[in-house]
Amino acid sequence: MPSKALRVGAFYLVVIGLWALVARAEVWSPFLFPAPQGVWRALVRNVESGLLLEALQFSMLRLVVGYGISIAIGLALGFVIASWRYADETLGGVVLGLQSLPSITWLPMAVLWFGLSERAIIFVVLMGSTFSVAISARAGIRALPPLLVRAAGTLGATRWQLYRYVVLPGMIPAMVQGMKQGWSFAWRSLMAGELLFVSLGLGHLLNVGRDLNDINMVFAIMLVIVAVGVAVDRLIFGRAEAWVRERWGYAAG
């Protein structure tokens, strides 16, 4: 059997080949559906100019800030909802409802509150991922076997020790999945915010490509956005999930 790298490489070669055939057949106008070589030239042009790397840097900085705040708020919300029945009956429903809102719906409010600014984009990222993290934290705590909690109490564990040695380790499998989902929501929210805010970022480059009627540039930036998403999933969350499987003996989530 061929190695995994060869199988994956062969798959993408076939995809690019089919893409090139469709582009050459001109099923759609070249102004609407580019050829792979045109997209590659647009990608190289933006890399050589330094524009793409600078935009990626700005986007990742916004993401780290917004996503980091969402983790802190989401964990706090999850703990409160899971630990207090009244909060679960009231605030829990609100969190669940807000989590179902598409991220882009927060943008008009962000613009009204903060104007067209960096804070508006970070707010959209924050609201896009916070509730997913909160729901996962709640689920992780609620999934803990009650016997473990009672055993810790019987052994004289304080409330701090209970959370430190029982609750936090026990909720990690659910939290890995929740943080992964929160990251995907945050990444999509960021792109939506940058599309409408005139400041350097990957979403803004997409908008520039549209304004210039440069479909090659639009495809190139879209491929970069996908590549970043896949890289983060494999390098960070993929390794975290593998660690959870090894440490806990079952698949996360």
Contacts in CASP RR format, 6 or more apart in sequence:
PFRMAT RR
TARGET T0000
AUTHOR 0000-0000-0000
METHOD contacts of the structure
MODEL  1
MPSKALRVGAFYLVVIGLWALVARAEVWSPFLFPAPQGVWRALVRNVESG
LLLEALQFSMLRLVVGYGISIAIGLALGFVIASWRYADETLGGVVLGLQS
LPSITWLPMAVLWFGLSERAIIFVVLMGSTFSVAISARAGIRALPPLLVR
AAGTLGATRWQLYRYVVLPGMIPAMVQGMKQGWSFAWRSLMAGELLFVSL
GLGHLLNVGRDLNDINMVFAIMLVIVAVGVAVDRLIFGRAEAWVRERWGY
AAG
2 10 0 8 1.000
16 36 0 8 1.000
17 36 0 8 1.000
19 35 0 8 1.000
19 36 0 8 1.000
20 35 0 8 1.000
20 36 0 8 1.000
20 37 0 8 1.000
22 33 0 8 1.000
23 30 0 8 1.000
23 33 0 8 1.000
23 34 0 8 1.000
23 35 0 8 1.000
23 36 0 8 1.000
24 35 0 8 1.000
27 33 0 8 1.000
30 215 0 8 1.000
31 213 0 8 1.000
31 215 0 8 1.000
32 215 0 8 1.000
33 215 0 8 1.000
34 215 0 8 1.000
34 216 0 8 1.000
34 219 0 8 1.000
38 216 0 8 1.000
39 216 0 8 1.000
39 219 0 8 1.000
39 220 0 8 1.000
39 223 0 8 1.000
40 220 0 8 1.000
41 216 0 8 1.000
42 214 0 8 1.000
42 216 0 8 1.000
42 217 0 8 1.000
42 219 0 8 1.000
42 220 0 8 1.000
43 52 0 8 1.000
43 220 0 8 1.000
43 223 0 8 1.000
43 224 0 8 1.000
46 52 0 8 1.000
46 205 0 8 1.000
46 217 0 8 1.000
46 220 0 8 1.000
46 221 0 8 1.000
47 53 0 8 1.000
51 200 0 8 1.000
51 205 0 8 1.000
52 205 0 8 1.000
52 221 0 8 1.000
52 224 0 8 1.000
54 200 0 8 1.000
55 200 0 8 1.000
55 201 0 8 1.000
55 202 0 8 1.000
55 203 0 8 1.000
55 204 0 8 1.000
55 205 0 8 1.000
56 201 0 8 1.000
56 202 0 8 1.000
56 224 0 8 1.000
56 228 0 8 1.000
58 199 0 8 1.000
58 200 0 8 1.000
58 201 0 8 1.000
59 190 0 8 1.000
59 194 0 8 1.000
59 201 0 8 1.000
59 202 0 8 1.000
59 203 0 8 1.000
60 228 0 8 1.000
62 118 0 8 1.000
62 121 0 8 1.000
62 122 0 8 1.000
62 125 0 8 1.000
62 190 0 8 1.000
62 194 0 8 1.000
63 125 0 8 1.000
63 186 0 8 1.000
63 187 0 8 1.000
63 190 0 8 1.000
65 122 0 8 1.000
65 125 0 8 1.000
66 122 0 8 1.000
66 125 0 8 1.000
66 126 0 8 1.000
66 129 0 8 1.000
66 186 0 8 1.000
67 125 0 8 1.000
67 129 0 8 1.000
67 182 0 8 1.000
67 183 0 8 1.000
67 186 0 8 1.000
69 122 0 8 1.000
69 126 0 8 1.000
69 130 0 8 1.000
70 125 0 8 1.000
70 126 0 8 1.000
70 127 0 8 1.000
70 128 0 8 1.000
70 129 0 8 1.000
70 130 0 8 1.000
70 133 0 8 1.000
70 182 0 8 1.000
70 186 0 8 1.000
71 133 0 8 1.000
71 179 0 8 1.000
73 126 0 8 1.000
73 130 0 8 1.000
73 133 0 8 1.000
73 134 0 8 1.000
74 130 0 8 1.000
74 131 0 8 1.000
74 133 0 8 1.000
74 134 0 8 1.000
74 137 0 8 1.000
75 133 0 8 1.000
75 134 0 8 1.000
75 137 0 8 1.000
77 91 0 8 1.000
77 95 0 8 1.000
77 130 0 8 1.000
77 131 0 8 1.000
77 133 0 8 1.000
77 134 0 8 1.000
77 137 0 8 1.000
77 138 0 8 1.000
78 95 0 8 1.000
78 133 0 8 1.000
78 134 0 8 1.000
78 135 0 8 1.000
78 137 0 8 1.000
78 138 0 8 1.000
78 141 0 8 1.000
79 137 0 8 1.000
79 141 0 8 1.000
80 87 0 8 1.000
80 91 0 8 1.000
81 87 0 8 1.000
81 88 0 8 1.000
81 91 0 8 1.000
81 92 0 8 1.000
81 95 0 8 1.000
81 134 0 8 1.000
81 138 0 8 1.000
82 88 0 8 1.000
82 137 0 8 1.000
82 138 0 8 1.000
82 140 0 8 1.000
82 141 0 8 1.000
82 142 0 8 1.000
83 141 0 8 1.000
88 138 0 8 1.000
92 138 0 8 1.000
95 131 0 8 1.000
95 134 0 8 1.000
95 135 0 8 1.000
96 131 0 8 1.000
96 135 0 8 1.000
97 131 0 8 1.000
98 127 0 8 1.000
98 131 0 8 1.000
99 131 0 8 1.000
99 132 0 8 1.000
99 134 0 8 1.000
99 135 0 8 1.000
103 124 0 8 1.000
103 127 0 8 1.000
103 128 0 8 1.000
103 185 0 8 1.000
103 188 0 8 1.000
103 189 0 8 1.000
103 192 0 8 1.000
104 124 0 8 1.000
104 189 0 8 1.000
104 192 0 8 1.000
104 193 0 8 1.000
106 123 0 8 1.000
106 124 0 8 1.000
106 127 0 8 1.000
106 128 0 8 1.000
106 189 0 8 1.000
107 120 0 8 1.000
107 124 0 8 1.000
107 192 0 8 1.000
107 193 0 8 1.000
107 196 0 8 1.000
110 119 0 8 1.000
110 120 0 8 1.000
110 121 0 8 1.000
110 123 0 8 1.000
110 124 0 8 1.000
110 127 0 8 1.000
111 120 0 8 1.000
111 196 0 8 1.000
113 120 0 8 1.000
113 123 0 8 1.000
114 120 0 8 1.000
114 123 0 8 1.000
116 196 0 8 1.000
116 197 0 8 1.000
116 198 0 8 1.000
117 197 0 8 1.000
118 199 0 8 1.000
120 193 0 8 1.000
120 197 0 8 1.000
121 190 0 8 1.000
121 193 0 8 1.000
121 194 0 8 1.000
121 197 0 8 1.000
121 199 0 8 1.000
124 189 0 8 1.000
124 190 0 8 1.000
124 192 0 8 1.000
124 193 0 8 1.000
125 186 0 8 1.000
125 189 0 8 1.000
125 190 0 8 1.000
127 189 0 8 1.000
128 182 0 8 1.000
128 185 0 8 1.000
128 186 0 8 1.000
128 189 0 8 1.000
129 182 0 8 1.000
129 183 0 8 1.000
129 185 0 8 1.000
129 186 0 8 1.000
129 189 0 8 1.000
132 178 0 8 1.000
132 181 0 8 1.000
132 182 0 8 1.000
132 185 0 8 1.000
133 175 0 8 1.000
133 178 0 8 1.000
133 179 0 8 1.000
133 182 0 8 1.000
135 178 0 8 1.000
136 174 0 8 1.000
136 175 0 8 1.000
136 177 0 8 1.000
136 178 0 8 1.000
136 179 0 8 1.000
136 181 0 8 1.000
137 171 0 8 1.000
137 174 0 8 1.000
137 175 0 8 1.000
139 174 0 8 1.000
140 170 0 8 1.000
140 171 0 8 1.000
140 173 0 8 1.000
140 174 0 8 1.000
140 175 0 8 1.000
141 167 0 8 1.000
141 171 0 8 1.000
143 171 0 8 1.000
143 174 0 8 1.000
144 166 0 8 1.000
144 167 0 8 1.000
144 170 0 8 1.000
144 171 0 8 1.000
148 166 0 8 1.000
149 162 0 8 1.000
149 166 0 8 1.000
149 167 0 8 1.000
152 161 0 8 1.000
152 162 0 8 1.000
152 165 0 8 1.000
152 166 0 8 1.000
153 162 0 8 1.000
157 165 0 8 1.000
157 166 0 8 1.000
172 244 0 8 1.000
172 248 0 8 1.000
173 244 0 8 1.000
173 248 0 8 1.000
173 250 0 8 1.000
173 252 0 8 1.000
173 253 0 8 1.000
174 252 0 8 1.000
174 253 0 8 1.000
176 237 0 8 1.000
176 240 0 8 1.000
176 241 0 8 1.000
176 244 0 8 1.000
176 252 0 8 1.000
176 253 0 8 1.000
177 241 0 8 1.000
177 252 0 8 1.000
177 253 0 8 1.000
179 237 0 8 1.000
180 233 0 8 1.000
180 237 0 8 1.000
180 240 0 8 1.000
180 241 0 8 1.000
183 232 0 8 1.000
183 237 0 8 1.000
184 229 0 8 1.000
187 225 0 8 1.000
187 228 0 8 1.000
187 229 0 8 1.000
187 232 0 8 1.000
190 203 0 8 1.000
191 202 0 8 1.000
191 203 0 8 1.000
191 206 0 8 1.000
191 225 0 8 1.000
193 203 0 8 1.000
194 201 0 8 1.000
194 202 0 8 1.000
194 203 0 8 1.000
194 204 0 8 1.000
194 206 0 8 1.000
194 207 0 8 1.000
195 203 0 8 1.000
195 204 0 8 1.000
195 206 0 8 1.000
195 207 0 8 1.000
196 207 0 8 1.000
197 204 0 8 1.000
198 204 0 8 1.000
202 221 0 8 1.000
202 224 0 8 1.000
202 225 0 8 1.000
202 228 0 8 1.000
203 221 0 8 1.000
203 225 0 8 1.000
205 217 0 8 1.000
205 221 0 8 1.000
206 218 0 8 1.000
206 221 0 8 1.000
206 222 0 8 1.000
208 217 0 8 1.000
209 215 0 8 1.000
209 217 0 8 1.000
209 218 0 8 1.000
209 221 0 8 1.000
210 218 0 8 1.000
240 252 0 8 1.000
241 251 0 8 1.000
241 252 0 8 1.000
244 251 0 8 1.000
244 252 0 8 1.000
245 251 0 8 1.000
245 252 0 8 1.000
END
